Amino acid sequence: MSQAELAARAGVSRKWIYEFEAGKPNAEVGLLLRVLDALGLTLEVTPDGQAEAASRGEAVDLDALIDEHRRR
C-alpha cells in the first residue's frame, strides 16, 4: 500500500504519513488510531505487570489504575 493510499483510507495527509514513518516525535493519538484502523491493526495498552493477566482475558480495573497514578 502506498503512502497516498494509506493516507486516503485513514483520512490524513500523505505528508502526515511520511512524517510519522520518518520518526516524527509527536503524533495526535486520534490520527494514529485511524491509521492503525486503515491497516487493519489494533493497539493494545496493558499496565506494567499486568500483561500476563490481560493475555488470559482478565479484566483490568481502570479506575484503580487512574487512582494509583494520581497518588504518585
C-alpha positions as CSV (number, residue, x, y, z in Angstrom):
1,M,0.0,0.0,0.0
2,S,1.4,3.4,-0.9
3,Q,1.6,6.3,1.5
4,A,-1.1,8.1,-0.6
5,E,-3.4,5.1,-0.4
6,L,-3.0,4.7,3.3
7,A,-3.5,8.5,3.8
8,A,-6.7,8.4,1.8
9,R,-8.0,5.3,3.8
10,A,-7.2,6.9,7.1
11,G,-8.3,10.4,6.3
12,V,-4.9,12.0,6.9
13,S,-2.4,13.7,4.6
14,R,0.3,11.8,2.8
15,K,2.7,14.3,4.4
16,W,1.5,13.2,7.9
17,I,2.1,9.5,6.9
18,Y,5.6,10.4,5.6
19,E,6.5,12.4,8.8
20,F,5.2,9.6,11.0
21,E,7.2,7.0,9.2
22,A,10.3,9.3,9.4
23,G,10.0,9.3,13.2
24,K,8.1,12.5,13.9
25,P,8.4,12.9,17.7
26,N,4.8,13.7,18.3
27,A,1.6,12.5,16.7
28,E,-2.1,13.0,17.5
29,V,-3.4,9.8,19.0
30,G,-6.7,10.0,17.2
31,L,-4.9,10.2,13.8
32,L,-2.6,7.3,14.8
33,L,-5.6,5.2,15.7
34,R,-7.2,6.0,12.3
35,V,-4.1,4.9,10.5
36,L,-3.9,1.6,12.5
37,D,-7.6,1.0,11.7
38,A,-6.9,1.6,8.0
39,L,-4.1,-1.0,8.2
40,G,-6.4,-3.5,10.0
41,L,-4.4,-3.2,13.2
42,T,-5.4,-2.6,16.8
43,L,-3.5,-1.1,19.7
44,E,-3.4,-2.9,23.0
45,V,-2.4,-1.0,26.1
46,T,-1.5,-3.0,29.1
47,P,-0.4,-1.6,32.5
48,D,3.0,-2.6,33.7
49,G,3.0,-6.0,35.4
50,Q,-0.5,-6.9,34.0
51,A,0.4,-8.2,30.5
52,E,0.1,-11.8,31.6
53,A,-3.3,-11.2,33.3
54,A,-4.6,-9.4,30.2
55,S,-3.4,-12.2,27.9
56,R,-5.6,-14.6,30.0
57,G,-8.6,-12.2,29.4
58,E,-8.7,-11.0,33.0
59,A,-10.3,-7.5,33.4
60,V,-8.2,-4.6,34.4
61,D,-9.7,-2.1,37.0
62,L,-9.1,1.2,35.1
63,D,-10.5,3.3,37.9
64,A,-8.0,1.8,40.4
65,L,-5.1,2.3,37.9
66,I,-6.1,6.0,37.5
67,D,-6.3,6.5,41.3
68,E,-2.9,4.9,41.8
69,H,-1.4,7.1,39.1
70,R,-2.8,10.2,40.7
71,R,-1.3,9.3,44.1
72,R,2.2,9.2,42.6
